[in-house]
């Protein structure tokens, strides 16, 4: 099953007999802006213009639970996630296409949650809103209530101990920027560095300058050069389970199944008892 859809393909599907439900998940990792600038507001961006028929989904409130010991973006309560998806019109009988402003991280988080909870046909708009050449709308739709009931466990999920073990027995990718992996800088979490044994694989290297994913064969070659195979155990983590979902999506495009450690570095580094590696090597 395809994990992404192009803007032109989406146009065709929206005109078809069973058009996809559209979810707008615009979000940014940091709302810190230059002095005097307003923080990013995904809902305001949505109100200013979105794909016709799209429903806004709030990543911090509907795709994650409150920050805490389990990380900055822990898994949402499954029942609350299901209710949010039903409010958006999600049904197992209709495909779902998720998009964000173009980076793809937030859309990938929604895609991963839908796949993890058993939705049979969820995809990400490749390139996000910036790839869309059609009209935008300011109308806020009121979709009919969906009947999607989440059933967690359809794809791989790792906890901290499982991530640590996978870094030794298989391949665990760190999707953050290389300088955070190496421990040179850490702008958000308690300490810099990486999970011992993890391999640096920044998710930003999976896309072209326009934000679209590289061709599947190029992604496959990249991940194989870093030790991943279709048959081996592969996992991914990042800072808080958002950009890591984007790397899981890139791996899916490449045909390589991967599990996500949702707690990621924000959970791992919060416990001073857990080991931390620094430098360019997995260790």
C-alpha positions in Angstrom: 0.0 0.0 0.0 1.3 3.5 -0.9 2.1 5.7 2.1 2.2 9.0 0.2 0.1 10.6 -2.6 1.0 13.3 -5.0 -1.0 16.5 -5.4 -2.1 15.4 -8.9 -3.2 12.0 -7.7 -5.1 13.6 -4.9 -7.0 15.8 -7.4 -8.1 12.7 -9.3 -9.2 10.9 -6.1 -11.2 13.8 -4.8 -13.2 13.7 -8.0 -13.7 9.9 -7.7 -16.6 7.9 -6.2 -14.9 7.5 -2.8 -13.0 10.7 -2.1 -10.6 10.7 0.8 -11.1 12.4 4.1 -8.7 15.3 4.3 -6.9 16.2 7.6 -4.9 19.5 8.0 -2.2 19.1 10.6 -0.2 22.2 10.3 2.2 22.5 13.2 5.8 23.6 14.1 8.2 22.1 16.5 9.0 25.5 18.1 6.8 28.5 18.5 9.8 30.7 19.4 9.9 33.6 17.0 11.9 36.8 16.6 11.0 39.5 19.1 7.6 41.0 18.3 6.5 38.2 16.0 3.4 36.2 16.7 3.9 32.5 17.5 2.9 29.9 14.9 -0.8 29.1 15.1 -1.9 26.1 13.0 -5.6 26.8 13.5 -5.1 30.4 12.3 -3.2 29.1 9.3 -6.0 26.7 8.6 -8.6 29.4 8.8 -6.7 31.6 6.4 -6.9 28.9 3.7 -6.9 25.1 3.5 -7.7 22.3 1.0 -11.4 22.4 0.4 -13.2 20.0 2.8 -10.2 19.5 5.0 -10.7 19.3 8.8 -8.1 20.8 11.1 -6.4 18.4 13.6 -4.3 19.8 16.5 -1.2 17.8 16.9 -0.5 18.8 20.5 -4.1 18.2 21.7 -5.4 15.4 19.5 -2.3 13.5 18.3 -0.5 13.5 21.7 -1.2 13.6 25.4 0.2 16.1 27.8 4.0 16.2 28.1 5.5 14.4 31.1 7.8 11.5 32.0 6.9 9.8 28.8 8.2 12.6 26.6 7.1 15.8 25.0 4.5 14.2 22.7 3.4 10.9 24.3 0.8 8.8 22.7 -2.7 10.2 22.9 -5.4 8.5 24.8 -6.7 6.0 22.3 -10.3 6.7 23.0 -9.8 10.4 22.7 -7.8 10.0 19.5 -10.7 7.8 18.1 -13.2 10.5 19.0 -11.1 13.2 17.3 -10.9 11.1 14.1 -14.6 10.4 14.1 -15.3 14.1 14.5 -13.2 14.7 11.4 -15.3 12.1 9.5 -12.8 9.3 9.5 -14.2 5.9 8.6 -12.4 2.6 7.8 -14.2 2.5 4.5 -12.8 5.8 3.2 -9.2 6.6 2.5 -7.6 9.4 4.6 -5.0 11.9 3.3 -3.1 14.0 5.8 -1.1 17.1 5.0 0.7 19.9 6.8 2.5 23.1 5.7 5.1 21.2 3.7 7.7 19.8 6.2 5.8 16.6 6.5 6.6 15.9 10.2 3.1 16.6 11.6 1.3 14.9 8.8 3.5 11.8 9.3 2.6 11.8 13.0 -1.1 11.6 12.1 -0.4 9.0 9.4 1.5 6.9 11.8 -1.2 7.0 14.5 -3.9 6.1 11.9 -1.8 3.1 10.8 -0.9 2.1 14.3 -4.6 2.1 15.3 -5.5 0.0 12.2 -6.8 2.4 9.6 -6.4 0.5 6.3 -5.7 3.4 4.0 -4.0 6.5 5.3 -1.5 8.5 3.2 0.4 11.7 3.4 0.3 14.4 0.7 3.8 14.5 -0.6 5.1 18.0 -0.2 2.2 19.2 1.8 0.2 22.3 1.2 3.0 23.9 -0.8 2.7 21.1 -3.4 -1.1 21.8 -3.8 -1.8 23.9 -6.9 -5.6 23.9 -6.7 -7.8 26.4 -4.9 -7.9 26.9 -1.1 -11.0 27.4 1.0 -11.8 29.3 4.2 -15.0 27.4 4.7 -15.0 25.2 7.8 -16.7 21.9 6.9 -19.0 19.9 9.2 -18.4 16.4 8.1 -20.7 13.5 9.0 -19.5 11.6 12.0 -17.2 8.9 11.1 -17.2 5.4 12.7 -13.5 4.6 12.9 -12.7 2.6 16.1 -8.9 2.5 16.8 -7.4 -0.8 17.5 -3.7 -0.2 18.5 -0.9 -2.5 17.5 -1.2 -2.7 13.7 2.4 -1.4 13.3 5.5 -1.5 15.4 5.8 0.6 18.6 8.8 0.6 20.9 9.3 1.6 24.5 12.6 2.8 25.9 13.9 -0.7 26.8 12.9 -2.1 23.5 14.6 0.8 21.7 17.8 0.2 23.7 17.7 -3.5 22.8 17.0 -2.9 19.1 20.0 -0.6 18.9 22.1 -3.7 19.7 20.2 -6.4 18.0 19.0 -4.6 14.8 19.1 -1.1 13.6 17.8 1.9 15.5 17.8 5.2 13.5 18.1 8.6 15.2 16.1 11.0 12.9 17.3 14.2 14.6 19.9 16.6 13.2 23.4 15.3 13.3 24.6 17.9 15.8 22.0 16.8 18.3 22.8 13.2 17.8 26.5 14.0 18.4 25.6 15.9 21.5 27.2 19.2 20.2 23.9 21.1 20.9 20.7 20.3 22.6 18.2 23.2 22.4 15.2 21.4 24.0 16.0 18.3 26.1 17.9 17.8 29.3 21.1 16.5 27.8 22.5 16.0 24.3 23.7 12.8 22.7 22.0 9.6 21.5 20.9 6.2 22.6 24.0 3.9 22.6 24.1 1.9 19.4 21.7 4.2 17.5 22.7 5.2 14.0 22.4 8.9 12.9 20.0 9.2 10.0 18.5 12.8 9.9 15.1 12.7 8.3 15.8 15.9 6.5 18.0 13.9 4.1 15.0 11.9 3.0 13.4 14.8 1.0 14.3 17.0 -1.9 14.6 20.8 -1.5 10.9 21.1 -2.3 9.9 18.9 0.6 8.9 16.0 -1.5 10.3 12.5 -0.7 13.2 11.3 -2.7 12.4 8.4 -5.1 11.9 5.1 -3.4 15.0 3.5 -4.9 17.1 6.4 -3.5 15.6 6.1 -0.1 16.1 2.3 -0.1 19.8 2.8 -1.1 20.3 5.3 1.7 18.8 3.2 4.4 20.5 0.0 3.2 23.9 1.9 3.3 23.1 2.6 7.0 22.4 -1.0 7.8 18.6 -1.4 7.3 17.1 -4.3 5.3 13.5 -5.3 4.5 13.9 -8.4 6.6 15.8 -7.0 9.6 14.4 -5.3 12.6 14.4 -1.5 12.2 13.3 1.2 14.6 13.3 5.0 14.7 13.3 7.7 17.3 13.7 11.5 17.2 13.2 14.2 19.8 9.5 13.5 20.7 8.1 11.1 18.2 7.1 13.6 15.4 10.1 13.8 13.0 10.7 10.1 13.8 7.3 9.3 12.3 8.4 11.1 9.2 11.4 8.8 9.0 9.2 5.8 9.5 7.1 7.1 6.6 10.3 7.5 4.4 11.2 3.9 5.3 7.7 2.8 4.2 8.2 4.6 0.9 11.4 2.6 0.6 9.6 -0.7 1.4 11.3 -1.2 4.8 8.9 -1.7 7.8 10.0 0.2 10.9 8.8 0.6 14.5 8.6 4.0 16.2 9.9 4.8 19.7 7.3 7.5 20.4 8.9 8.7 23.7 12.1 9.3 21.8 15.0 11.4 23.2 12.7 13.6 25.3 11.7 10.5 27.3 15.1 8.8 27.2 17.1 11.8 28.3 14.7 12.7 31.1 15.9 9.7 33.1 19.5 10.3 34.4 19.9 6.5 34.9 19.8 5.9 31.1 23.1 5.9 29.3 23.9 8.6 26.8 26.4 8.3 24.0 28.0 11.3 22.3 30.1 11.8 19.2 29.6 10.7 15.6 29.7 6.9 16.3 26.9 4.7 17.5 29.1 3.3 20.4 
